[in-house]
Amino acid sequence: MDTVEADAWYARYLELGRAAVAAGRFEDAARLLGDAVALRPDAGRAHLELAEALRRVGRLDMARRAYARALDAEPSGPVAEAAAGGLDSLRSTSGVMKRSNFEVGRRLASDRHVVGWTVLDVRKGGFGVVYIVRSDDDGKRMALKTFDCRLLWSDEDRDRFEREALTWVRLDPHRHVATALWVERIEGLPCVVTEYAEGGDLAGLLRRGPLRPRQALRFARHLCDGLRHANDQLGLVHRDVKPANCLLSADHTLRVTDFGLARAFDHSGDPSPPGLSELPAGAQQLYTTVAGTPRYMAPEQFVPGAALDTRADVYAFGVVLFEMLTGRLPPGGGRAKAYVERTTDRRTRRSPLYRLIRACTEPRRENRPADFAAVRERLDDVYRAETGGPAPATARPHSLTGEEWVSRSLALHHLGRYEDALDAVQKGLEAAGNEGPVVLSKLWQVRGMGLHELHRHDEALAAHDRAVEL
């Protein structure tokens, strides 16, 4: 089904669903609106109206996820306001206390540290919120990534966020990965504390228009190297590669962010909620274990419970590269390659750059490049063809400093991973070298804290004594 035909059927199912709601046939309405969602997963209106129908038949958890999807598709405007109102109403029905996101100017108190922050800016996107904050200690700017409060309902939500964030914290530093420094709770909200990106993100840059091919190639190399590092080190599949998750430094170095958080923001923990089988397959997929942004998602990401590998991120990489070059975003549902072929002339399609895009967006994953090492090889070929010069070297990870090991060991400790925290302390002590007694003292203090939690009290006391000596 091509895009025009899909849009026509989407409008038809939406119309029939509304008619069923008006007639009080809410089960029928849910099925029809589910068909609309399956055809246009990027349309907030379809998710919103499906949420209302699901709510009418008592499927509140599914309605919650449909409202969340509506917010993800349209973070602002009438749909977002209606979805936020629906979530607030559901919270009241479920007995969940309502709370609001932090506002600019508010001073935030950490649950675990003396240092606090002042909120300078608030950026909402999808299921999360990013707070740009200034440290009360040294004035340094940082970013706090957390849930949108409208979607945070339980300790299970908090625990899931922290578990997923841990994978990001464990990732070694890399020039093209945004560093997650640690995880903590701030006024009850679980937050990942990350470095601040002075240049905004790639989505903001693309709002000004498409990029020149050489600039697009530069960002493509950065994105490729960052995703390759995450997959090579920890086997991570990002699942939500898109311009909004590509941060830019002041010198326009691209860094990938939000590793693991797509699963935290959009995972029910129940692969088959009651009554879900009565919805169309496309809606089932979006409301179960699917994580990501529909128009960048590979076809296999729409299959509940599918085992994903790095080729899902390769698909999204191809979509982002096409968007950088043209300013256009292909439709979702695995139709990116067909869209690229339909909207570019024959000469353009045969260029090395567009052959790479088409290879990355193949609907069948076995036809895509196997991993980002293979993508980088093809990018290097494209660079040589476009510029006539040698391709820049692949960026490599760098070692953690002693201070960075302090942050990692603290994050592991606060998440209850005491043995892992002690292992991080040991590596920090080996890495600290000439960083001075303050860093060494912090490491010995974290060691004492971990040993205490493990009831190794004599060793804990000795570690704290060593920290005091330093």
VENLINUR-V430295 format. One line per field, one symbol per residue. ss: DSSP state (H for helix, E for strand, - for the rest). A space follows every 10 residues. Layout:
ss=???
//
This chain:
ss=--HHHHHHHH HHHHHHHHHH HH---HHHHH HHHHHHHHH- ---HHHHHHH HHHHHH---H HHHHHHHHHH HHH----HHH HHHHHHHHHH HHHH------ ------EE-E ------EEEE EEEEE--EEE EEEEE----- EEEEEEE-HH H---HHHHHH HHHHHHHHH- ---E--E--E EEEEEE--EE EEEEE----- EHHHHH---- --HHHHHHHH HHHHHHHHHH HHHH------ --HHHEEE-- ---EEE---- HHHHH----- -----HHH-- HHHHHH---- ---HHH--HH HH-------H HHHHHHHHHH HHHHHH---- -----HHHHH HHH--HHHH- -HHHHHHHHH ----HHH--- -HHHHHHHHH HHHHHHH--- ---------- -HHHHHHHHH HHHH---HHH HHHHHHHHHH HH----HHHH HHHHHHHHHH HHH---HHHH HHHHHHHHH-
//
